[in-house]
Amino acid sequence: MFQIRWHARAGQGAITGAKGLADVISKTGKEVQAFASYGSAKRGAAMMAYNRVDDEPILNHERFMQPDYVLVIDPGLVFIENIFANEKEDTTYIITSYLNKEELFEKKPELKTRKVFLVDCLKISMETLKRPIPNTPMLGALMKVSGMLEIGAFKEAFKKVLGKKLTQEVIDANMLAIQRAYEEVQ
């Protein structure tokens, strides 16, 4: 089983991203969970979303997890939330940031000893979607870093998920955001 924990603010699309990822992964024959944990649920409040993926039925429904991947889609949360909670020795961090690694490590030295990838999901979402909703770019970065699915297959499956409720123009913008993050994550 592998586990993913998302750190975001309410309104940034982490729950939608986790559920969209679950929809796509479930079509591959894997068992998957997507759920969230948040307080007042006011836009802007810190919150977390989670995914579990396994070949076997997932009987664990607890929030507690030791994530394989930690996705931080709000850059400020790196400094005010414990993104390291219950980490494994090999947990991989994908963080939204306009900083390069050297600058981020200077501001958050604890990251130096961890496996960290950076991508500016906020910039990508503003340039492609015209809104600060960085969930879909983060999915593109996750596909690149994890190798979970080939990017073309992921985008085709995710189009079907988005096609249920969005216009073609918005779907195309999301596909561009996913592709850019896939290419830009470092």
Secondary structure, DSSP 8 states (H G I E B T S, - for coil): -EEEEEEEETTSSHHHHHHHHHHHHHTTT-EEEEEEEESS--TT-EEEEEEEEESS------S----SEEEE-STTHHHHS-TTTT--TT-EEEEE-SS-HHHHHHH-GGGGGSEEEEE-HHHHHHHHTSSS-THHHHHHHHHHHH-SS-HHHHHHHHHHHHHTTS-HHHHHHHHHHHHHHHHH--
